Structure formats: C-alpha cells, structure tokens
C-alpha cells in the first residue's frame, strides 16, 4: 500500500446509487497534494441473471472472453462441446466479478430490503477513485444510508478531511 501522510480505513456502506450499485467507501486518504476517497461499487445479482450472462455472453463465441483460448487450443470438438466442458463455477467466475467479497454479507442483507429478487452473489463493477460526479451528491443515490459519511467523503475529495 502507498505510504500516505494520512489515511483512514473506513469500509462502510454509503448507499445505493441511482443505477442500482451498492457503494462502499474503503479509505479516506491524503498524501501531499493527493487526497480523496477510494471505494467499491457492487451490484447484487440473482442466479437467473448469472445464468443469462453465461448463456448470452460466455457461451456465445462472438462475445466470449475465452473464445481466444478455444482458438489457440484448436481442439477436436465444436465450440459448443468445448464450452460445455468448463465447469459451472468457472463459467460463473467469467460472467461475474465477485471481488469486493468483504462486503458480500452487507449486500446480501440490504438486497432483501431493497431489491425484488433473491440474492445469489455480487458483481463488482468498479473500485478505486469512484467518488466523483453523482456519487458525491445525495441526489445521486436512490437510498443514502449515511449522509454524514458522504460529507466526510466530500471533505476528503476536497482535501479538508484531515485538517
């Protein structure tokens, strides 16, 4: 990790943005002229959604991120046969980015209250310096759990948090 002049590990839920991603703040930091907040954006997904992604993207040769492996191996089987040899778990790992797992339990809990589907797993859609634009504005959230935390994030982004 970078040796910051000041940093604070936060790892808290901020809210659900207007696009449906669950936003967490990881750290508030300051290093000389560089300051701000890092975060993680996660989307809860259903088992049906994961299956749809596998069928429409992973198993579709034209969209599959592993089609190049098939081409390089030049196997003695069709694409359909070859892709079926991959285990379900491996296909799920390709369809969904499950990083951000330290927030999995919180997302599962919140999903029961805020979504109309049964939670299956999380899909991490972003991380790092995510707090800009709408994510710094309360109106950018359909559910804002912690307005005070959002104010702290704004202060960190403006270089005022560690003053």
N, C-alpha and C positions, 0 to 999 in steps of 0.2 A: 504494500500500500504506500501511496505517496506520503511523505512526511509533511503533513500540514502544520502550519503555525497553530491553528485551532481547528478542531473537528469534534463533532458530537454524533455518536451513533444514536439514531432515533428509532428506526424500524417500526413505524406506526402507520396505520391506515388513515388516509386523508379523506377519501370519498370515492364515489363512482362518477366518472366524468360523463358528459352528455353522449359519448359514443359507446358507453357501457363497459369501459375498462375500469378496473379497481386500481386505484392509485395509492401507492405507499411511498413514504419518504424514508430513505435509507440513512443518509448522513447529511448534516449541515457542516460546511467547511469554509475555511479561509486560509489562503496562503499568499502572502504578499498582496498583489493586485487581483489574484484569482479568488473568487468566492462564490458561494451558491449552495445548492442542494442537489443531491442525487436521489433518484427514485426508481421505482419499478412499477410497470403497468401490466396488469394481468387481467385476462378475460376468463371467467368461468365458462366451461363448455359441458354440454351433455354428451352422453355416449353416442347418441344419434348423430350429433354434429361431427364427432371424431370419425365415425364410420363414413359419413358423407364426404369428409375431406379425403379419407383413404380412397374411396371409390372414384371421386371426381378429379383428384389430383395425383395421388401417389400411384394408383394403378393405371392412370391414363398416361400412356407412353409420351404423349406430346407435352405433358405438364410435369411429369415425374422428376423429382430431383435425383433419382437413382438410375434414370434411363442410360446415362453415360456408362455406368458400371456394367449394365447389360451389354451395351455395345462393345466395351473393352474386353469383356469375357468371351463374347461371341459364342454363347452356349448352344448346344444342340437341342434347344427347345424354344418354343414360341415365347414371346413377351408375356402372355397371359399365364403360361405354365411357370415361367421363371419367377414372376412376381408373386405367385401363389406359394412358392417355396419359402418366402420370407415369413417369419413368424408374425402373428398379430401384434405382439409387443414391439417388434422392430418397426412395423408399419405405423403404429401409433407414435413412436418416437420421431418418425419422419414427418408426420402430419401435424403434430402439436409440439410447441416448445415448452416443456414442463419446467424450465428453470424458474427461479423465484419460488421454489418449494418451501422456503421458510415461512411463506405467507399462506400456504395451502389451507391450513385449518381455519384461518380467519376468512378466507374467501369462501370456503365451504359453508361456514356459519352464516355469513352475510347473504350468500346466494339463496338460502332458504327463505329469507325475508324479502329480498329484492328482485328475484327472478321467478319466472313462471315455468321453469324446467328443473328436472332433477340433476343436481351437480354430479359430474363424473370426474373431471380433472381441470387443471388450469392450463391456459395457453399464455405464455409470457410474450407480450407484443412490444415491449420496449423497456429500456433501462438506461441508467446514467443520468445525464442532464435533461430530464424530461420536463422540468418546470419552466415553462415559457408560455406565452400566449394565454389561451383559455385556462390552462392548468394553474395559473396564478390568480384567477378571477373566480369568486364564488359562483358567478353565473355559468361557469364552465362545468359545473357539477350538477347532475340530477339529484344526487344525495351527497351532502357535505357533512361528514361525521364530526369533524374537528376544525371549526373556523379559526381557533387560536393557533393551531398547528399551521394552517395555511398562512396566517400572518407571520409566523416565525420563518416559514419558507421564503416569503416575500422579503423579509428583513435580510435573510442570508443571501438571497439573489441580489439585493441592493448593497451588500457589504456592511450592513448595520447590525447583524445579529450578535457579533462578538464584541461590540463596542462597550 
